Amino acid sequence: MKYLQIYLICTIILYLFGPITWETYYPLLTFSLIAIYQLALYLGYKSGIAENRPYRNSTLFSSNWFIKNYIILAAIVIVIRSLMLLRIMFLYGFSDISTLVETAFTSASDIYDGDKVADVGSEMFGGTALSLLSGFTGPITIAFIPMTVILFNKLSFSKKIVGIIACLIMGLSKAVAGTNEGFFEPILLLLVGFILRPTQNSQKKKRPFFTWLWIIVGVVSVVAMFNLVMSDRNGDFYEFSQMGENSIDYSSALYRSLSEDMQKLLIWFTFYLCQGYYGMSLSLAVSEWTPLCGLGFSSYLRMNVEKFVGFDAVPYTLMAGTNSHGWLYGVNWHSAYTWFASDVWWIGVPFVMYFIGKLFAKSFREAYYDKNPIAVGMFALLLMLIIFIPMNNKVFANSDSFFAFFTYLFILKYRKNA
């Protein structure tokens, strides 16, 4: 949590002193709320760690269960994610998957948001059945990569080969989204596996050298893929159409201290990481709030409620309330805080963040000591959620992570009471 807190603080510093001048609405209120929410997250984590309850191993969904059923689980990952690859391939008219994958790594803008469209499309290959199946198998696909890394030395040779194939297909099915998130997610899942991977002395407080090495490799990989995607999407342009009334400050000391290529990367990173804070400040200006009773925090849930029930909750979200300022719902970001506030208002967000922090502590402890797939999957999702706090509510925006979160939560609660 210490490093995550440092990361969140760095995003605020980048927002305030980076190369983009943000026309922040209600700056004192905005950053006071951000500080309160971040503190609530930390206090929730400390509370979860301080409980220090005697840990009981459980045979339900244990690491041994995962190894025993590994081939079946790998087959599910291979089949579901291969079908999703085919769906995106047919959606964009590619003749084969290899061409689709090549395009994802060389011209990602051609398939931008393909995965999100394919995730909810009922009139495409596989229809609604495949969309739901992709969501329902999320608890398996999310946990599979980190669990494979953690248990790799315990797997037989045949299981290792099948596992590597399944992990590659899982990673490729995310990468072909044509987005930075598509590359980031499989890298993060790999990193979770290496962070939780057993060491010769698991009681050591200091992380082993190779764990830090893999973390550094992961960060460098994320930066490299981010630069690849943004270069393809924007070329040499700095002025984004999505910037609204904000502008680039070419006189920024940080900007002028870098080379031309690094200046471009810095601007892209600043816009990507920090725009949610600006969107949040605009959301504070929304005068009317309609409690959405659970529809505010998840775009995936909103889309499906509209599809199956006919109720469009989007106009009632705080995010849509910024459209009048030119900060558009579905185009610009508003931070995860704003998504939660659409359900519980700004005063209720600290309680949500406290819960997330406490759940993060408990899932990390169980994942670290027991290595069971439920805790490992939950830890990976919460890590992803916290990293994306300044941007959006990523975990609840896609079907697989949405279903995975609530499935993990239910099983962890059941295991506790069993």
N, C-alpha and C positions, 0 to 999 in steps of 0.2 A: 504493500500500500504506500510505503514511503516514496517509492519511485514513481508511482502513479500520481501521487500528490504533487511531486516535483514537476512531472509532465504537465499536469493541469495548470499549475502556476506559470510554467513557461509559455503556455498558449495565451494566457492573459497578458504576460509581458510582451509577447509578440504582437498581440492585438493593440496594445497601448503604444509600443515603441517601434513597431515594424514598419515596412515600407508602404503600408496602405493607411490613409487617413480615413478613419471611420467616423461618420457623422452620427455618433451615438445619441439616442434619445434617453433622457433621464439617466445620465452616467452614474450619479451617486447611487441611485436606487438599483440600477443594473448590477453594479459591481458589489454592492452590499448583499444583494440576494445571492450572487454567485459565491461570495465568501461564506455565507450561511449554509448554502447547499453543499459546498465542498467540505465544510466543517462537519456537517451532519453525516456525510459519507464516511469521514474519518472516525467520528465518534461511534458510528455503527460498527465499523471494522474493529475498533478497540474493544467494544462491548462483546462482540462475537469471539474474539481471541481470549478475552479475560474470563469467559465462562469456564474454559478449561475442564470440561466434563470428561470423565473417564471414557475413553474411546472403546467401542465394542465392534469387533469385526462382524460382518454379516455375510452369510452365504448368498443372500439375494442380490443378484446382479454384481457379484464380486469379480475380481480380476481373474480368478480361476474359472468362473462361469464364462467370462469373455473369451478366454483361451479355448475352453471346451467347445464353444459355439462359433469359433472364429471364422471358419469356412462359410458357414451360413450367413453370418453378418457381413463378411466380405462380398459374398454373392449378391446380397441385397444392395450394397453400395454400388457394385459394378452395374447391376441391371438398372437401378433407378437413375443414377447419374449418367449412364450411357443413353438412356431414353431422353433425358433432359438435353444432352448434347445433340441428339437427333432432332429434337423439337426446335432448337435454335438454328440448326443447320437448315431444316426445311423452311423455317420462318424467313430466313434471309436468302434462300435460293442457292445455297452452296451445294456443289455436286458430291462432296465427301467431307468427312470430319477433319481430315488432315488440312484441307484448305481453310476450314473454319478456324482451326487452331493457329495456323500460320498467320491468318488475318488478325487474330487477337493479339499476336505478339509484334506485328509489323504495321498494322493500320487499325488500331483498336476503335477509332471513331466510327468506322463502318458498321460496327455491331454494338454501338453504345446503347446500354440498357436492354440489350437483347435478353439477358437472363431474367430481368424483372418482368418483361413482357411475357416471356415463356412460362414464368412461374405461375401466372394467374390466368393465362389465356385458355378459354374453353373451346374455342373454335379452331385451335391448332392441333398438331399431332398429339394424340393421347387424350385430348379434351380435358374436361373437368376431372375425370378419374385420375389422370396422371398428375394433375396439379395437386389434388388431395393426397395422392399416394406419396408425392414428393414431400409434402408437409408431414404426413403421419410417420414417415421413416426418418424424419429429421433427428430424433434422439439417437438413432444409430449412425447416421452419416456425420453428424457434428462430432461425436465422440470417437469416431473410428481412427482418424489420423493421429491424434495425440495418444490414444491407447496403443496403437501399433508401435509408435516410437518408444513408449514406456516399456512395453512387454516384448520388444523385438528379440532380445536375447533368449527369451523363454519359448519362442515359437519354433516349430519344426521348419526344416528347409522349405517344404512345399507350402506351408502357411506363410512363410516370409515372401515367397514369390507371388502368391495370390494377393497378399497384403500390399506389396509394392504396387502391383497393377491397380488394385482398388484405390489406393491413395493417389496415384497419378490421374486416374479417371476423375476422382473427386476434385482434385486440384484444377484439372483442365475444364471441368464443367463450371467451375466458378470463374476461371480466368477468361472464358469466352464471353463474359458479360460485357467486356469492353470498358470496364470501369476500374478505378483504382481499388475500390472495395473488393472487386473480384480477384485481384492479385493479392490483396492484403490478407483476406480471410484464410486461405490455405497456409500462407506463411505463418500467421499467428497460431494456427492449430498445430503446426510443426513445432513452433517455439514452446507452446504449452507442454508438448510431449517431452522436450528436452529439459524444460524447467523442472518437471515432475519426475524425470527419469531417475531410477534408483542409483545411488552412488555407493562406494565402498563403506562410507560411514554416513548414513542418512541423518545422524544427529548433529553433524557439523553445521555451525551457523554460517560459516563462510561458504559461498558458492564455489564449486569446483571450477577450475580454469576452463574446461571445455564447455561448461554451461554458459559462462560469460562469452566465450568465443562464438557459440551458436547464436546467442542474443545479438552480438555485434553483426554477425553474418546476416541475420534476419533483418535487422534495421537497415543495413546497407542494401539488401535486396529490395526492401520496400521502397527506399529512396530511388533506387535505379528504375524500378518498374513505374513508380510515380512519374519520374522524369520522362520515361518512354511514352506513357499514356498522354501526359499533358503536352508533350512536344508534338505528338501526332494530332491532338485535338485542337491545339491553339497555334501551332507554328511558332513564329517569333512575336506574336501579338501579346501585349501586356494588358491592353484595355479589354476587359471582358464585358459582354453585354449584360451579364448578371450582376454587375457591381453596383447598380443603382446610383445613388447620389454620392457614393464614396469615390475616392481618387487615389492614385499612386503618388507617393511622396518621394520624388527622385533625389531629394536633398537629405533623405534619411541617412544617418551616420552608418547604420548597419548595411544599408543598400550600397553606399559608396565604397565600403570597405571590401566589397567582393568583386570578383571578376565578372565579366558580362554574362557568361553562362550561368554562374552561380546567382547572379542578380535575378535572372529570369526564374530560376528554381525557387529562390526565396519568395518572390512575389506569388508564385503558384502555391507554395506551401502556406503562406500567410492567408491567402484567400480561402484555401481548402480547410485549414484548421480553425480559422477565426471567424468566418462569416456568420456562424451560428450565434455568436454573442451579439452581433449587430442585429440579427433577426429577432433575438430575444428582447433587445431594447425596444424595437418597434412593437413587439407584442404587448409590452407593458402599456402602450398607448391605446390598446383596444379597450373601449369603454364598457362594452357589454360582454358578459361571460355566461355561456350556457353549459352547465355541467353535463358532460358527455357519458358519464357512468361507464367508463372503460373503453370508449371508442376513440378517445383523444390520443392515447399513448401508442397506438398501433395503426399504421397506414394499411397493413395487410388486413386487419380486422375491419377497418372502415370500407375497404374495397369490397370485401365479401358480404358485409351487411347490406351495402347498396345493391350488390348483384343478386342476392337471394331474398332480401326483405324489401328492397326498393327505397330504403331511407338513406339519403345522402347526408352524412354527418360533416363533410368537409367544410361547408360554409360556416359551421358553428365552432370550428377549431380556432384557437388563437393564431395558428400559423396562417390560416386563410385571411385573418383580420388585417394582415400586413399588405394585402394585395393593393390596397388604395395608396400605399407608399411606393409602389413599384417593386416591392419585394415579394415575389410570387410564390404561392404554395406549389409544391412539386418541382420548382426550379431552384429556388434558394433555400438555404438552411436556417434553422431557428434555435438550435441546441436541443438536447434531450430534455432539458429543464422545461422548455415550453410545451413539449409534447405531454409531459406529466401534468403540467399546470392546466392543460385543457380539460383534464378530468377532476383535479383536486384544487385548482386555483393555486396561486403562488404561495399562499400560506401553508398549503398541504404538501408541497414539494419536499421540505426538510424531512418529513416522516417517510416519504418514499426513498429518499437518499439514505436515510438511516437504515432502513430495511435492506437496501441493496448492499450497503457496507457490511452489515451483520451477516447477510447471506454469503457474501464474498469470503469473509473470514472463515465461516463454517465449511463452505465447500472447498476452500483451499486446504484447510487442515485435514479434511477427510480424503481429499484427492492426494495429498502429499504422503500421508501415512498408510492409506488403504489401497490406493491406486484403482478404485472401482470406477467403472465407466460413467456412472451417474454423476458422481462428484466431479470427476475430470471434465465431463461435458458441461456441467454447470459452471465450473471455474472458468472454462474457456469462454463461455457466453458472457459471463459477468465481466471478465477482463476486456472483451470486445466492447461491451456496453460502456464501460468506464472510459476507454480510449476514445470512443466516439461521442462522449458527452458534449464537447464543444461544437459538434457538427449536427448530429441528428440522433434519432433513437433506432439505430441500425438493427439491433437484435429483434425488435418487434415489427420490422418492416418486411421481412421475408418469411415465407411459410415454414421452411425447415427450422429456422432458429426460433420462430414463434411457438411452434408445437413442441420443440425440444425443451424450451425453457419451462413450460408449464408441466410437461411430463416429468422432467427432472425434479421440479419442485414437489410434485405429488409423491414421487417415489422416495425422495429424501425424507419427507414428512412421514410416509408410511414406514420406512425403515427405522426411523427414530422411535415410533410408537410400537413397532413389532416386538 
